[in-house]
């Protein structure tokens, strides 16, 4: 199912992440992405974001994917800061 990011929420998230000095943020190129998450964005406003776990040898859904686990903790921390921002 196509993923359609909610424009207002997506812009807020991108602005926050770009301005947050503790977040290593890079804007990804638009892609024709089909994911199960697209079902949710059809029902509720949402934004799909890449965490940047980077495995250049394998695709995202490969059983050989070996993500850089060091990116998970700072990525989760960045989203927590963003969620706190959204709650203000």
PDB file with one MODEL, atoms N, CA, C and O in Angstrom:
MODEL        1
ATOM      1  N   UNK A   1       0.849  -1.173   0.000  1.00  0.00           N
ATOM      2  CA  UNK A   1       0.000   0.000   0.000  1.00  0.00           C
ATOM      3  C   UNK A   1       0.901   1.245   0.000  1.00  0.00           C
ATOM      4  O   UNK A   1       1.928   1.255   0.679  1.00  0.00           O
ATOM      5  N   UNK A   2       0.535   2.285  -0.744  1.00  0.00           N
ATOM      6  CA  UNK A   2       1.380   3.483  -0.770  1.00  0.00           C
ATOM      7  C   UNK A   2       1.386   4.183   0.577  1.00  0.00           C
ATOM      8  O   UNK A   2       0.382   4.215   1.288  1.00  0.00           O
ATOM      9  N   UNK A   3       2.531   4.738   0.906  1.00  0.00           N
ATOM     10  CA  UNK A   3       2.678   5.524   2.134  1.00  0.00           C
ATOM     11  C   UNK A   3       2.556   6.992   1.751  1.00  0.00           C
ATOM     12  O   UNK A   3       3.338   7.497   0.945  1.00  0.00           O
ATOM     13  N   UNK A   4       1.575   7.671   2.330  1.00  0.00           N
ATOM     14  CA  UNK A   4       1.388   9.093   2.081  1.00  0.00           C
ATOM     15  C   UNK A   4       1.565   9.823   3.405  1.00  0.00           C
ATOM     16  O   UNK A   4       0.689   9.783   4.269  1.00  0.00           O
ATOM     17  N   UNK A   5       2.718  10.499   3.561  1.00  0.00           N
ATOM     18  CA  UNK A   5       2.987  11.236   4.786  1.00  0.00           C
ATOM     19  C   UNK A   5       2.057  12.439   4.913  1.00  0.00           C
ATOM     20  O   UNK A   5       1.779  13.125   3.929  1.00  0.00           O
ATOM     21  N   UNK A   6       1.581  12.690   6.129  1.00  0.00           N
ATOM     22  CA  UNK A   6       0.737  13.855   6.402  1.00  0.00           C
ATOM     23  C   UNK A   6       1.612  15.109   6.315  1.00  0.00           C
ATOM     24  O   UNK A   6       2.587  15.229   7.058  1.00  0.00           O
ATOM     25  N   UNK A   7       1.281  16.035   5.426  1.00  0.00           N
ATOM     26  CA  UNK A   7       2.163  17.184   5.186  1.00  0.00           C
ATOM     27  C   UNK A   7       2.506  18.012   6.432  1.00  0.00           C
ATOM     28  O   UNK A   7       3.676  18.321   6.657  1.00  0.00           O
ATOM     29  N   UNK A   8       1.515  18.373   7.238  1.00  0.00           N
ATOM     30  CA  UNK A   8       1.766  19.240   8.393  1.00  0.00           C
ATOM     31  C   UNK A   8       2.650  18.539   9.433  1.00  0.00           C
ATOM     32  O   UNK A   8       3.625  19.120   9.911  1.00  0.00           O
ATOM     33  N   UNK A   9       2.316  17.313   9.778  1.00  0.00           N
ATOM     34  CA  UNK A   9       3.081  16.581  10.777  1.00  0.00           C
ATOM     35  C   UNK A   9       4.493  16.263  10.274  1.00  0.00           C
ATOM     36  O   UNK A   9       5.459  16.301  11.036  1.00  0.00           O
ATOM     37  N   UNK A  10       4.594  15.954   8.993  1.00  0.00           N
ATOM     38  CA  UNK A  10       5.898  15.635   8.420  1.00  0.00           C
ATOM     39  C   UNK A  10       6.802  16.859   8.418  1.00  0.00           C
ATOM     40  O   UNK A  10       7.980  16.764   8.764  1.00  0.00           O
ATOM     41  N   UNK A  11       6.257  18.009   8.029  1.00  0.00           N
ATOM     42  CA  UNK A  11       7.045  19.243   8.037  1.00  0.00           C
ATOM     43  C   UNK A  11       7.503  19.575   9.450  1.00  0.00           C
ATOM     44  O   UNK A  11       8.648  19.985   9.644  1.00  0.00           O
ATOM     45  N   UNK A  12       6.626  19.404  10.445  1.00  0.00           N
ATOM     46  CA  UNK A  12       6.998  19.660  11.834  1.00  0.00           C
ATOM     47  C   UNK A  12       8.125  18.735  12.272  1.00  0.00           C
ATOM     48  O   UNK A  12       9.082  19.180  12.906  1.00  0.00           O
ATOM     49  N   UNK A  13       8.018  17.449  11.938  1.00  0.00           N
ATOM     50  CA  UNK A  13       9.057  16.494  12.337  1.00  0.00           C
ATOM     51  C   UNK A  13      10.391  16.836  11.665  1.00  0.00           C
ATOM     52  O   UNK A  13      11.435  16.827  12.317  1.00  0.00           O
ATOM     53  N   UNK A  14      10.354  17.134  10.377  1.00  0.00           N
ATOM     54  CA  UNK A  14      11.594  17.449   9.668  1.00  0.00           C
ATOM     55  C   UNK A  14      12.231  18.726  10.199  1.00  0.00           C
ATOM     56  O   UNK A  14      13.449  18.782  10.366  1.00  0.00           O
ATOM     57  N   UNK A  15      11.426  19.755  10.467  1.00  0.00           N
ATOM     58  CA  UNK A  15      11.953  20.999  11.029  1.00  0.00           C
ATOM     59  C   UNK A  15      12.583  20.751  12.388  1.00  0.00           C
ATOM     60  O   UNK A  15      13.672  21.249  12.676  1.00  0.00           O
ATOM     61  N   UNK A  16      11.890  19.974  13.230  1.00  0.00           N
ATOM     62  CA  UNK A  16      12.409  19.687  14.571  1.00  0.00           C
ATOM     63  C   UNK A  16      13.731  18.921  14.481  1.00  0.00           C
ATOM     64  O   UNK A  16      14.720  19.305  15.106  1.00  0.00           O
ATOM     65  N   UNK A  17      13.742  17.853  13.713  1.00  0.00           N
ATOM     66  CA  UNK A  17      14.949  17.016  13.630  1.00  0.00           C
ATOM     67  C   UNK A  17      16.125  17.796  13.053  1.00  0.00           C
ATOM     68  O   UNK A  17      17.253  17.637  13.520  1.00  0.00           O
ATOM     69  N   UNK A  18      15.884  18.636  12.049  1.00  0.00           N
ATOM     70  CA  UNK A  18      16.962  19.427  11.447  1.00  0.00           C
ATOM     71  C   UNK A  18      17.528  20.441  12.429  1.00  0.00           C
ATOM     72  O   UNK A  18      18.721  20.742  12.393  1.00  0.00           O
ATOM     73  N   UNK A  19      16.678  20.972  13.309  1.00  0.00           N
ATOM     74  CA  UNK A  19      17.116  21.996  14.263  1.00  0.00           C
ATOM     75  C   UNK A  19      17.671  21.406  15.554  1.00  0.00           C
ATOM     76  O   UNK A  19      18.354  22.108  16.300  1.00  0.00           O
ATOM     77  N   UNK A  20      17.398  20.147  15.834  1.00  0.00           N
ATOM     78  CA  UNK A  20      17.836  19.518  17.079  1.00  0.00           C
ATOM     79  C   UNK A  20      19.340  19.235  17.018  1.00  0.00           C
ATOM     80  O   UNK A  20      19.785  18.438  16.191  1.00  0.00           O
ATOM     81  N   UNK A  21      20.129  19.885  17.891  1.00  0.00           N
ATOM     82  CA  UNK A  21      21.580  19.700  17.813  1.00  0.00           C
ATOM     83  C   UNK A  21      22.041  18.287  18.171  1.00  0.00           C
ATOM     84  O   UNK A  21      23.165  17.905  17.846  1.00  0.00           O
ATOM     85  N   UNK A  22      21.196  17.517  18.829  1.00  0.00           N
ATOM     86  CA  UNK A  22      21.575  16.158  19.227  1.00  0.00           C
ATOM     87  C   UNK A  22      21.147  15.092  18.218  1.00  0.00           C
ATOM     88  O   UNK A  22      21.340  13.900  18.454  1.00  0.00           O
ATOM     89  N   UNK A  23      20.568  15.518  17.098  1.00  0.00           N
ATOM     90  CA  UNK A  23      20.090  14.571  16.084  1.00  0.00           C
ATOM     91  C   UNK A  23      20.930  14.684  14.826  1.00  0.00           C
ATOM     92  O   UNK A  23      21.147  15.781  14.310  1.00  0.00           O
ATOM     93  N   UNK A  24      21.401  13.546  14.333  1.00  0.00           N
ATOM     94  CA  UNK A  24      22.110  13.483  13.057  1.00  0.00           C
ATOM     95  C   UNK A  24      21.047  13.265  11.987  1.00  0.00           C
ATOM     96  O   UNK A  24      20.700  12.127  11.669  1.00  0.00           O
ATOM     97  N   UNK A  25      20.530  14.363  11.431  1.00  0.00           N
ATOM     98  CA  UNK A  25      19.388  14.325  10.524  1.00  0.00           C
ATOM     99  C   UNK A  25      19.834  14.535   9.088  1.00  0.00           C
ATOM    100  O   UNK A  25      20.653  15.409   8.804  1.00  0.00           O
ATOM    101  N   UNK A  26      19.296  13.739   8.194  1.00  0.00           N
ATOM    102  CA  UNK A  26      19.501  13.926   6.756  1.00  0.00           C
ATOM    103  C   UNK A  26      18.170  13.679   6.065  1.00  0.00           C
ATOM    104  O   UNK A  26      17.474  12.708   6.362  1.00  0.00           O
ATOM    105  N   UNK A  27      17.828  14.555   5.154  1.00  0.00           N
ATOM    106  CA  UNK A  27      16.576  14.390   4.414  1.00  0.00           C
ATOM    107  C   UNK A  27      16.776  13.345   3.316  1.00  0.00           C
ATOM    108  O   UNK A  27      17.734  13.410   2.546  1.00  0.00           O
ATOM    109  N   UNK A  28      15.862  12.388   3.259  1.00  0.00           N
ATOM    110  CA  UNK A  28      15.925  11.338   2.240  1.00  0.00           C
ATOM    111  C   UNK A  28      15.205  11.800   0.974  1.00  0.00           C
ATOM    112  O   UNK A  28      14.269  12.598   1.025  1.00  0.00           O
ATOM    113  N   UNK A  29      15.657  11.291  -0.134  1.00  0.00           N
ATOM    114  CA  UNK A  29      14.988  11.570  -1.400  1.00  0.00           C
ATOM    115  C   UNK A  29      13.601  10.913  -1.389  1.00  0.00           C
ATOM    116  O   UNK A  29      13.448   9.820  -0.845  1.00  0.00           O
ATOM    117  N   UNK A  30      12.598  11.558  -1.977  1.00  0.00           N
ATOM    118  CA  UNK A  30      11.284  10.914  -2.090  1.00  0.00           C
ATOM    119  C   UNK A  30      11.405   9.591  -2.845  1.00  0.00           C
ATOM    120  O   UNK A  30      12.221   9.451  -3.757  1.00  0.00           O
ATOM    121  N   UNK A  31      10.587   8.637  -2.451  1.00  0.00           N
ATOM    122  CA  UNK A  31      10.620   7.321  -3.098  1.00  0.00           C
ATOM    123  C   UNK A  31       9.200   6.805  -3.257  1.00  0.00           C
ATOM    124  O   UNK A  31       8.306   7.158  -2.487  1.00  0.00           O
ATOM    125  N   UNK A  32       9.007   5.982  -4.245  1.00  0.00           N
ATOM    126  CA  UNK A  32       7.718   5.315  -4.432  1.00  0.00           C
ATOM    127  C   UNK A  32       7.714   4.117  -3.489  1.00  0.00           C
ATOM    128  O   UNK A  32       8.058   3.001  -3.877  1.00  0.00           O
ATOM    129  N   UNK A  33       7.319   4.369  -2.247  1.00  0.00           N
ATOM    130  CA  UNK A  33       7.421   3.361  -1.199  1.00  0.00           C
ATOM    131  C   UNK A  33       6.070   2.708  -0.939  1.00  0.00           C
ATOM    132  O   UNK A  33       5.062   3.388  -0.747  1.00  0.00           O
ATOM    133  N   UNK A  34       6.068   1.406  -0.937  1.00  0.00           N
ATOM    134  CA  UNK A  34       4.886   0.649  -0.560  1.00  0.00           C
ATOM    135  C   UNK A  34       5.202  -0.157   0.685  1.00  0.00           C
ATOM    136  O   UNK A  34       6.112  -0.987   0.663  1.00  0.00           O
ATOM    137  N   UNK A  35       4.488   0.061   1.750  1.00  0.00           N
ATOM    138  CA  UNK A  35       4.735  -0.617   3.022  1.00  0.00           C
ATOM    139  C   UNK A  35       3.392  -0.875   3.695  1.00  0.00           C
ATOM    140  O   UNK A  35       2.398  -0.219   3.382  1.00  0.00           O
ATOM    141  N   UNK A  36       3.367  -1.823   4.610  1.00  0.00           N
ATOM    142  CA  UNK A  36       2.158  -2.048   5.406  1.00  0.00           C
ATOM    143  C   UNK A  36       1.782  -0.791   6.181  1.00  0.00           C
ATOM    144  O   UNK A  36       0.604  -0.562   6.456  1.00  0.00           O
ATOM    145  N   UNK A  37       2.777   0.028   6.537  1.00  0.00           N
ATOM    146  CA  UNK A  37       2.523   1.283   7.242  1.00  0.00           C
ATOM    147  C   UNK A  37       1.575   2.178   6.443  1.00  0.00           C
ATOM    148  O   UNK A  37       0.870   3.004   7.023  1.00  0.00           O
ATOM    149  N   UNK A  38       1.556   2.021   5.125  1.00  0.00           N
ATOM    150  CA  UNK A  38       0.653   2.798   4.280  1.00  0.00           C
ATOM    151  C   UNK A  38      -0.806   2.590   4.650  1.00  0.00           C
ATOM    152  O   UNK A  38      -1.614   3.505   4.496  1.00  0.00           O
ATOM    153  N   UNK A  39      -1.162   1.396   5.141  1.00  0.00           N
ATOM    154  CA  UNK A  39      -2.526   1.149   5.598  1.00  0.00           C
ATOM    155  C   UNK A  39      -2.879   2.107   6.733  1.00  0.00           C
ATOM    156  O   UNK A  39      -3.980   2.657   6.770  1.00  0.00           O
ATOM    157  N   UNK A  40      -1.938   2.304   7.660  1.00  0.00           N
ATOM    158  CA  UNK A  40      -2.197   3.204   8.792  1.00  0.00           C
ATOM    159  C   UNK A  40      -2.310   4.654   8.347  1.00  0.00           C
ATOM    160  O   UNK A  40      -3.157   5.393   8.850  1.00  0.00           O
ATOM    161  N   UNK A  41      -1.450   5.076   7.393  1.00  0.00           N
ATOM    162  CA  UNK A  41      -1.520   6.473   6.951  1.00  0.00           C
ATOM    163  C   UNK A  41      -2.774   6.766   6.139  1.00  0.00           C
ATOM    164  O   UNK A  41      -3.111   7.928   5.916  1.00  0.00           O
ATOM    165  N   UNK A  42      -3.471   5.715   5.693  1.00  0.00           N
ATOM    166  CA  UNK A  42      -4.765   5.903   5.053  1.00  0.00           C
ATOM    167  C   UNK A  42      -5.852   6.171   6.096  1.00  0.00           C
ATOM    168  O   UNK A  42      -6.882   6.767   5.783  1.00  0.00           O
ATOM    169  N   UNK A  43      -5.620   5.731   7.331  1.00  0.00           N
ATOM    170  CA  UNK A  43      -6.609   5.856   8.409  1.00  0.00           C
ATOM    171  C   UNK A  43      -6.317   7.009   9.362  1.00  0.00           C
ATOM    172  O   UNK A  43      -7.238   7.638   9.885  1.00  0.00           O
ATOM    173  N   UNK A  44      -5.013   7.290   9.589  1.00  0.00           N
ATOM    174  CA  UNK A  44      -4.585   8.305  10.554  1.00  0.00           C
ATOM    175  C   UNK A  44      -3.442   9.102   9.954  1.00  0.00           C
ATOM    176  O   UNK A  44      -2.625   8.540   9.225  1.00  0.00           O
ATOM    177  N   UNK A  45      -3.358  10.411  10.241  1.00  0.00           N
ATOM    178  CA  UNK A  45      -2.207  11.181   9.764  1.00  0.00           C
ATOM    179  C   UNK A  45      -0.921  10.605  10.356  1.00  0.00           C
ATOM    180  O   UNK A  45      -0.873  10.301  11.548  1.00  0.00           O
ATOM    181  N   UNK A  46       0.097  10.456   9.554  1.00  0.00           N
ATOM    182  CA  UNK A  46       1.351   9.894  10.043  1.00  0.00           C
ATOM    183  C   UNK A  46       2.508  10.237   9.142  1.00  0.00           C
ATOM    184  O   UNK A  46       2.340  10.831   8.077  1.00  0.00           O
ATOM    185  N   UNK A  47       3.688   9.851   9.588  1.00  0.00           N
ATOM    186  CA  UNK A  47       4.919  10.089   8.848  1.00  0.00           C
ATOM    187  C   UNK A  47       5.798   8.860   8.951  1.00  0.00           C
ATOM    188  O   UNK A  47       6.029   8.337  10.041  1.00  0.00           O
ATOM    189  N   UNK A  48       6.277   8.411   7.830  1.00  0.00           N
ATOM    190  CA  UNK A  48       7.246   7.317   7.819  1.00  0.00           C
ATOM    191  C   UNK A  48       8.627   7.923   7.709  1.00  0.00           C
ATOM    192  O   UNK A  48       8.874   8.786   6.866  1.00  0.00           O
ATOM    193  N   UNK A  49       9.532   7.464   8.569  1.00  0.00           N
ATOM    194  CA  UNK A  49      10.900   7.983   8.566  1.00  0.00           C
ATOM    195  C   UNK A  49      11.875   6.816   8.605  1.00  0.00           C
ATOM    196  O   UNK A  49      11.574   5.761   9.164  1.00  0.00           O
ATOM    197  N   UNK A  50      13.037   7.008   8.011  1.00  0.00           N
ATOM    198  CA  UNK A  50      14.090   6.004   8.039  1.00  0.00           C
ATOM    199  C   UNK A  50      14.997   6.284   9.229  1.00  0.00           C
ATOM    200  O   UNK A  50      15.367   7.431   9.478  1.00  0.00           O
ATOM    201  N   UNK A  51      15.348   5.252   9.949  1.00  0.00           N
ATOM    202  CA  UNK A  51      16.213   5.410  11.122  1.00  0.00           C
ATOM    203  C   UNK A  51      17.682   5.451  10.739  1.00  0.00           C
ATOM    204  O   UNK A  51      18.495   5.926  11.532  1.00  0.00           O
ATOM    205  N   UNK A  52      18.047   4.988   9.593  1.00  0.00           N
ATOM    206  CA  UNK A  52      19.446   5.063   9.161  1.00  0.00           C
ATOM    207  C   UNK A  52      20.313   3.970   9.755  1.00  0.00           C
ATOM    208  O   UNK A  52      21.433   4.230  10.196  1.00  0.00           O
ATOM    209  N   UNK A  53      19.802   2.753   9.769  1.00  0.00           N
ATOM    210  CA  UNK A  53      20.574   1.642  10.330  1.00  0.00           C
ATOM    211  C   UNK A  53      21.594   1.088   9.334  1.00  0.00           C
ATOM    212  O   UNK A  53      22.412   0.246   9.705  1.00  0.00           O
ATOM    213  N   UNK A  54      21.562   1.536   8.099  1.00  0.00           N
ATOM    214  CA  UNK A  54      22.571   1.363   7.068  1.00  0.00           C
ATOM    215  C   UNK A  54      23.229  -0.012   6.959  1.00  0.00           C
ATOM    216  O   UNK A  54      24.121  -0.358   7.733  1.00  0.00           O
ATOM    217  N   UNK A  55      22.783  -0.751   6.017  1.00  0.00           N
ATOM    218  CA  UNK A  55      23.458  -1.970   5.578  1.00  0.00           C
ATOM    219  C   UNK A  55      23.501  -1.895   4.058  1.00  0.00           C
ATOM    220  O   UNK A  55      22.556  -2.320   3.393  1.00  0.00           O
ATOM    221  N   UNK A  56      24.594  -1.356   3.494  1.00  0.00           N
ATOM    222  CA  UNK A  56      24.638  -1.129   2.049  1.00  0.00           C
ATOM    223  C   UNK A  56      24.618  -2.407   1.219  1.00  0.00           C
ATOM    224  O   UNK A  56      24.398  -2.342   0.009  1.00  0.00           O
ATOM    225  N   UNK A  57      24.839  -3.554   1.828  1.00  0.00           N
ATOM    226  CA  UNK A  57      24.895  -4.799   1.073  1.00  0.00           C
ATOM    227  C   UNK A  57      23.543  -5.495   0.941  1.00  0.00           C
ATOM    228  O   UNK A  57      23.377  -6.363   0.083  1.00  0.00           O
ATOM    229  N   UNK A  58      22.561  -5.120   1.793  1.00  0.00           N
ATOM    230  CA  UNK A  58      21.285  -5.838   1.791  1.00  0.00           C
ATOM    231  C   UNK A  58      20.116  -4.858   1.825  1.00  0.00           C
ATOM    232  O   UNK A  58      20.209  -3.775   2.403  1.00  0.00           O
ATOM    233  N   UNK A  59      19.022  -5.259   1.199  1.00  0.00           N
ATOM    234  CA  UNK A  59      17.837  -4.410   1.184  1.00  0.00           C
ATOM    235  C   UNK A  59      17.092  -4.514   2.512  1.00  0.00           C
ATOM    236  O   UNK A  59      17.328  -5.428   3.302  1.00  0.00           O
ATOM    237  N   UNK A  60      16.201  -3.574   2.739  1.00  0.00           N
ATOM    238  CA  UNK A  60      15.487  -3.461   4.004  1.00  0.00           C
ATOM    239  C   UNK A  60      14.772  -4.744   4.411  1.00  0.00           C
ATOM    240  O   UNK A  60      14.768  -5.090   5.592  1.00  0.00           O
ATOM    241  N   UNK A  61      14.178  -5.445   3.481  1.00  0.00           N
ATOM    242  CA  UNK A  61      13.396  -6.638   3.820  1.00  0.00           C
ATOM    243  C   UNK A  61      14.161  -7.944   3.595  1.00  0.00           C
ATOM    244  O   UNK A  61      13.565  -9.021   3.571  1.00  0.00           O
ATOM    245  N   UNK A  62      15.467  -7.845   3.431  1.00  0.00           N
ATOM    246  CA  UNK A  62      16.284  -9.037   3.231  1.00  0.00           C
ATOM    247  C   UNK A  62      16.470  -9.785   4.553  1.00  0.00           C
ATOM    248  O   UNK A  62      16.606  -9.165   5.608  1.00  0.00           O
ATOM    249  N   UNK A  63      16.476 -11.099   4.490  1.00  0.00           N
ATOM    250  CA  UNK A  63      16.753 -11.882   5.694  1.00  0.00           C
ATOM    251  C   UNK A  63      18.223 -11.809   6.082  1.00  0.00           C
ATOM    252  O   UNK A  63      18.609 -12.309   7.138  1.00  0.00           O
ATOM    253  N   UNK A  64      19.043 -11.196   5.247  1.00  0.00           N
ATOM    254  CA  UNK A  64      20.461 -11.015   5.539  1.00  0.00           C
ATOM    255  C   UNK A  64      20.776  -9.604   6.041  1.00  0.00           C
ATOM    256  O   UNK A  64      21.934  -9.297   6.323  1.00  0.00           O
ATOM    257  N   UNK A  65      19.764  -8.745   6.155  1.00  0.00           N
ATOM    258  CA  UNK A  65      19.971  -7.374   6.634  1.00  0.00           C
ATOM    259  C   UNK A  65      20.695  -7.397   7.973  1.00  0.00           C
ATOM    260  O   UNK A  65      20.294  -8.106   8.897  1.00  0.00           O
ATOM    261  N   UNK A  66      21.746  -6.628   8.066  1.00  0.00           N
ATOM    262  CA  UNK A  66      22.520  -6.529   9.297  1.00  0.00           C
ATOM    263  C   UNK A  66      22.617  -5.051   9.682  1.00  0.00           C
ATOM    264  O   UNK A  66      23.601  -4.387   9.353  1.00  0.00           O
ATOM    265  N   UNK A  67      21.600  -4.535  10.377  1.00  0.00           N
ATOM    266  CA  UNK A  67      21.572  -3.104  10.678  1.00  0.00           C
ATOM    267  C   UNK A  67      22.658  -2.702  11.666  1.00  0.00           C
ATOM    268  O   UNK A  67      23.097  -3.499  12.495  1.00  0.00           O
ATOM    269  N   UNK A  68      23.077  -1.455  11.559  1.00  0.00           N
ATOM    270  CA  UNK A  68      24.018  -0.887  12.512  1.00  0.00           C
ATOM    271  C   UNK A  68      23.235  -0.576  13.787  1.00  0.00           C
ATOM    272  O   UNK A  68      22.574   0.459  13.878  1.00  0.00           O
ATOM    273  N   UNK A  69      23.309  -1.460  14.752  1.00  0.00           N
ATOM    274  CA  UNK A  69      22.513  -1.325  15.972  1.00  0.00           C
ATOM    275  C   UNK A  69      22.900  -0.109  16.803  1.00  0.00           C
ATOM    276  O   UNK A  69      22.123   0.322  17.655  1.00  0.00           O
ATOM    277  N   UNK A  70      24.081   0.451  16.575  1.00  0.00           N
ATOM    278  CA  UNK A  70      24.498   1.645  17.311  1.00  0.00           C
ATOM    279  C   UNK A  70      23.602   2.843  17.005  1.00  0.00           C
ATOM    280  O   UNK A  70      23.574   3.801  17.777  1.00  0.00           O
ATOM    281  N   UNK A  71      22.871   2.804  15.895  1.00  0.00           N
ATOM    282  CA  UNK A  71      21.995   3.929  15.535  1.00  0.00           C
ATOM    283  C   UNK A  71      20.633   3.856  16.225  1.00  0.00           C
ATOM    284  O   UNK A  71      19.890   4.837  16.221  1.00  0.00           O
ATOM    285  N   UNK A  72      20.300   2.714  16.812  1.00  0.00           N
ATOM    286  CA  UNK A  72      18.963   2.556  17.380  1.00  0.00           C
ATOM    287  C   UNK A  72      18.756   3.441  18.606  1.00  0.00           C
ATOM    288  O   UNK A  72      17.755   4.154  18.678  1.00  0.00           O
ATOM    289  N   UNK A  73      19.668   3.413  19.563  1.00  0.00           N
ATOM    290  CA  UNK A  73      19.493   4.203  20.790  1.00  0.00           C
ATOM    291  C   UNK A  73      19.412   5.710  20.507  1.00  0.00           C
ATOM    292  O   UNK A  73      18.490   6.358  21.002  1.00  0.00           O
ATOM    293  N   UNK A  74      20.333   6.293  19.733  1.00  0.00           N
ATOM    294  CA  UNK A  74      20.183   7.727  19.445  1.00  0.00           C
ATOM    295  C   UNK A  74      18.946   8.033  18.595  1.00  0.00           C
ATOM    296  O   UNK A  74      18.362   9.109  18.721  1.00  0.00           O
ATOM    297  N   UNK A  75      18.546   7.099  17.734  1.00  0.00           N
ATOM    298  CA  UNK A  75      17.339   7.306  16.932  1.00  0.00           C
ATOM    299  C   UNK A  75      16.099   7.346  17.796  1.00  0.00           C
ATOM    300  O   UNK A  75      15.248   8.218  17.622  1.00  0.00           O
ATOM    301  N   UNK A  76      15.985   6.414  18.727  1.00  0.00           N
ATOM    302  CA  UNK A  76      14.845   6.401  19.648  1.00  0.00           C
ATOM    303  C   UNK A  76      14.860   7.663  20.504  1.00  0.00           C
ATOM    304  O   UNK A  76      13.808   8.258  20.739  1.00  0.00           O
ATOM    305  N   UNK A  77      16.031   8.077  20.972  1.00  0.00           N
ATOM    306  CA  UNK A  77      16.134   9.299  21.787  1.00  0.00           C
ATOM    307  C   UNK A  77      15.667  10.516  20.992  1.00  0.00           C
ATOM    308  O   UNK A  77      15.005  11.396  21.544  1.00  0.00           O
ATOM    309  N   UNK A  78      16.004  10.576  19.699  1.00  0.00           N
ATOM    310  CA  UNK A  78      15.560  11.699  18.862  1.00  0.00           C
ATOM    311  C   UNK A  78      14.048  11.717  18.740  1.00  0.00           C
ATOM    312  O   UNK A  78      13.434  12.782  18.811  1.00  0.00           O
ATOM    313  N   UNK A  79      13.437  10.551  18.557  1.00  0.00           N
ATOM    314  CA  UNK A  79      11.976  10.506  18.454  1.00  0.00           C
ATOM    315  C   UNK A  79      11.311  10.843  19.785  1.00  0.00           C
ATOM    316  O   UNK A  79      10.243  11.456  19.798  1.00  0.00           O
ATOM    317  N   UNK A  80      11.912  10.461  20.887  1.00  0.00           N
ATOM    318  CA  UNK A  80      11.358  10.846  22.197  1.00  0.00           C
ATOM    319  C   UNK A  80      11.384  12.363  22.340  1.00  0.00           C
ATOM    320  O   UNK A  80      10.405  12.961  22.787  1.00  0.00           O
ATOM    321  N   UNK A  81      12.504  12.991  21.961  1.00  0.00           N
ATOM    322  CA  UNK A  81      12.563  14.466  22.021  1.00  0.00           C
ATOM    323  C   UNK A  81      11.495  15.073  21.116  1.00  0.00           C
ATOM    324  O   UNK A  81      10.850  16.052  21.492  1.00  0.00           O
ATOM    325  N   UNK A  82      11.303  14.506  19.940  1.00  0.00           N
ATOM    326  CA  UNK A  82      10.271  15.019  19.026  1.00  0.00           C
ATOM    327  C   UNK A  82       8.893  14.846  19.618  1.00  0.00           C
ATOM    328  O   UNK A  82       8.084  15.772  19.559  1.00  0.00           O
ATOM    329  N   UNK A  83       8.594  13.686  20.192  1.00  0.00           N
ATOM    330  CA  UNK A  83       7.271  13.459  20.785  1.00  0.00           C
ATOM    331  C   UNK A  83       7.032  14.425  21.935  1.00  0.00           C
ATOM    332  O   UNK A  83       5.919  14.927  22.095  1.00  0.00           O
ATOM    333  N   UNK A  84       8.060  14.694  22.742  1.00  0.00           N
ATOM    334  CA  UNK A  84       7.910  15.691  23.815  1.00  0.00           C
ATOM    335  C   UNK A  84       7.616  17.058  23.230  1.00  0.00           C
ATOM    336  O   UNK A  84       6.791  17.793  23.772  1.00  0.00           O
ATOM    337  N   UNK A  85       8.265  17.413  22.145  1.00  0.00           N
ATOM    338  CA  UNK A  85       7.993  18.665  21.433  1.00  0.00           C
ATOM    339  C   UNK A  85       6.531  18.718  20.982  1.00  0.00           C
ATOM    340  O   UNK A  85       5.870  19.746  21.129  1.00  0.00           O
ATOM    341  N   UNK A  86       6.034  17.617  20.439  1.00  0.00           N
ATOM    342  CA  UNK A  86       4.637  17.576  19.958  1.00  0.00           C
ATOM    343  C   UNK A  86       3.630  17.700  21.086  1.00  0.00           C
ATOM    344  O   UNK A  86       2.512  18.164  20.865  1.00  0.00           O
ATOM    345  N   UNK A  87       4.007  17.294  22.293  1.00  0.00           N
ATOM    346  CA  UNK A  87       3.083  17.323  23.426  1.00  0.00           C
ATOM    347  C   UNK A  87       2.991  18.721  24.043  1.00  0.00           C
ATOM    348  O   UNK A  87       2.117  18.966  24.875  1.00  0.00           O
ATOM    349  N   UNK A  88       3.873  19.635  23.653  1.00  0.00           N
ATOM    350  CA  UNK A  88       3.863  20.985  24.244  1.00  0.00           C
ATOM    351  C   UNK A  88       2.781  21.830  23.629  1.00  0.00           C
ATOM    352  O   UNK A  88       2.620  22.993  23.999  1.00  0.00           O
TER     353      UNK A  88
ENDMDL
END
